[in-house]
């Protein structure tokens, strides 16, 4: 059984089912963020959205749609606590 939850897509006023973010994918995103390469990070975000959603054409999503999906993934799979203050 796979854990699924809904993420809102504002441009279509609909919801999409999203799968759980794996630790491997999370660590990969952290590496892209740490490297400060915005183009690679955007591509990694698109890949994560594509992997975790079914039947969604990532290219048809607006920036706001992607933000809502990624924010939902963060809230459900990672949690509300940010550890950036530990640096």
N, C-alpha and C positions, 0 to 999 in steps of 0.2 A: 504494500500500500504506500502511495506517495502522498506527502503532505501538500495540499494545494490551498490557496487563498485567492481572494479577488483584489485586483487593483483597478482603480478608476482611470478611464481615458476621457479627459475633458472634451476633446475635439469631436467625439462621437457620442458623448453623454452615455457611455456604456462601461461595462466592466469586463475584464479579461482574467482568466484563471492563470495563476503564476505558481511555479514550483519552488521548492526550497533552494536557497543559495547554499552551495557546498562550501566547505572550508577551503578547498582548493581554489574555487573561483574567487572567494573573498580575498585570499592571500594574493592572488594574481592582480586583483584590482588595487590592493594596497601597494603593490610593487609599482604599478603604473602611476599611481598618485605620487609615490615617493620620487620617482624619476622625473616628475614634472614635465612630462611630454603630453601636451593636451590632445594632439591628434591620435596618438596611440590609446590614450584614455577614452576618448570618444568612441573609437573602434571597439575597445574592450567593453564599454557600456552597452553598445549595440549588440555585441556578441552575447553578453549575459542576458539581455532582454530577449533576444532571439532563442537562446537555449531554454529559458525558463517559461516562455509562453508558447502556446500552440496556435498555429494558423495566424500569426501576426507578421505582417510585412513591416519590418522595422523602418524601412525607408518611407512608409506612408505615415508614420507617427510624427507629430510636431515635437519641438523641444519641450514644451510643457507636458505633453503626453509622456515622454520619456522620463521627465523629472518626476511626475506622479508615480510612475511604475517603479523607478529606482528608489524613491522615498518610501514607498510601501514595502519594497524588498528590505530596505534598511530597517524599517520599524519592526517588521515581523521576524526577520531572520537574524539580525544583528542585535537589535535592542536600542534603547534610547540613550545609553551612556556613551559619551565620547571620551577617549583616553588621550586626546591631544595635549591635555594639560600636564601629562607625565613627562614630556620631553625635557 
